[in-house]
Amino acid sequence: MEEIKQNGVYTTQEARDFLKISNSTIKRFFKKGVLRANKVGGRYRILGHELLRLVSPRAEEKAVNLYQRLKKKTKKTVEKW
């Protein structure tokens, strides 16, 4: 199997093959916002970094923690004003 390229653009079929999920599951992911995609010419296109984010929850968790810390720091700074 090919490597997922961060800047690559993939079809739903390619994304399903990478993730090993069914058509109904990928539709559910789109609907619930688990996987973000753009509709181009009536077809969905998924960016590679979205697939990588989905298969690497630790990276997403680190990003969320960083965001939360930054948010708290900003809130404290704003309260001082």
Wavefront OBJ file of the C-alpha trace (Angstrom):
o trace
v 0.000 0.000 0.000
v 1.117 3.541 -0.735
v 2.164 6.009 1.901
v -0.304 8.791 2.715
v 1.186 12.091 1.597
v 0.322 15.056 3.795
v -0.278 17.380 0.831
v -1.950 14.734 -1.312
v -5.584 14.844 -2.396
v -7.514 11.581 -2.253
v -10.856 10.304 -3.473
v -13.312 8.624 -1.143
v -12.357 5.258 -2.626
v -8.665 5.840 -1.916
v -9.451 7.061 1.610
v -11.626 3.996 2.237
v -8.789 1.755 1.074
v -6.263 3.485 3.351
v -8.569 3.412 6.373
v -10.080 0.012 5.562
v -13.634 1.209 6.162
v -16.898 0.808 4.273
v -18.692 3.372 2.142
v -21.358 3.916 4.808
v -18.692 4.487 7.470
v -16.886 7.148 5.462
v -20.209 8.903 4.813
v -20.904 8.814 8.541
v -17.438 10.297 9.208
v -18.233 13.168 6.817
v -21.640 13.772 8.373
v -20.343 13.792 11.966
v -17.287 15.887 11.110
v -14.798 13.182 12.043
v -13.253 13.462 8.597
v -13.335 16.755 6.714
v -13.586 16.809 2.949
v -14.248 19.229 0.110
v -16.767 18.610 -2.593
v -15.314 19.169 -6.046
v -17.469 18.576 -9.104
v -20.007 16.621 -7.066
v -17.340 14.296 -5.628
v -15.619 14.437 -2.267
v -11.876 15.023 -2.056
v -9.981 14.416 1.172
v -6.672 16.077 1.958
v -3.842 13.830 3.087
v -3.356 15.659 6.370
v -6.973 14.842 7.280
v -6.297 11.130 6.810
v -3.097 11.394 8.828
v -4.935 13.250 11.592
v -7.521 10.507 11.732
v -5.002 7.673 11.959
v -2.775 9.540 14.424
v -4.931 10.530 17.396
v -1.863 11.279 19.534
v -0.900 14.117 17.224
v -4.415 15.517 17.466
v -4.372 15.150 21.254
v -1.097 17.094 21.472
v -2.530 19.855 19.305
v -5.661 20.095 21.463
v -3.588 20.255 24.663
v -1.395 22.984 23.200
v -4.466 24.939 22.137
v -6.044 24.596 25.600
v -2.882 25.865 27.315
v -2.661 28.808 24.922
v -6.336 29.591 25.478
v -5.885 29.643 29.281
v -2.791 31.851 29.007
v -4.600 34.271 26.700
v -7.624 34.367 28.990
v -5.443 35.234 32.002
v -3.698 37.970 30.027
v -6.987 39.474 28.884
v -8.417 39.395 32.427
v -5.481 41.579 33.586
v -6.457 44.316 31.123
l 1 2 3 4 5 6 7 8 9 10 11 12 13 14 15 16 17 18 19 20 21 22 23 24 25 26 27 28 29 30 31 32 33 34 35 36 37 38 39 40 41 42 43 44 45 46 47 48 49 50 51 52 53 54 55 56 57 58 59 60 61 62 63 64 65 66 67 68 69 70 71 72 73 74 75 76 77 78 79 80 81
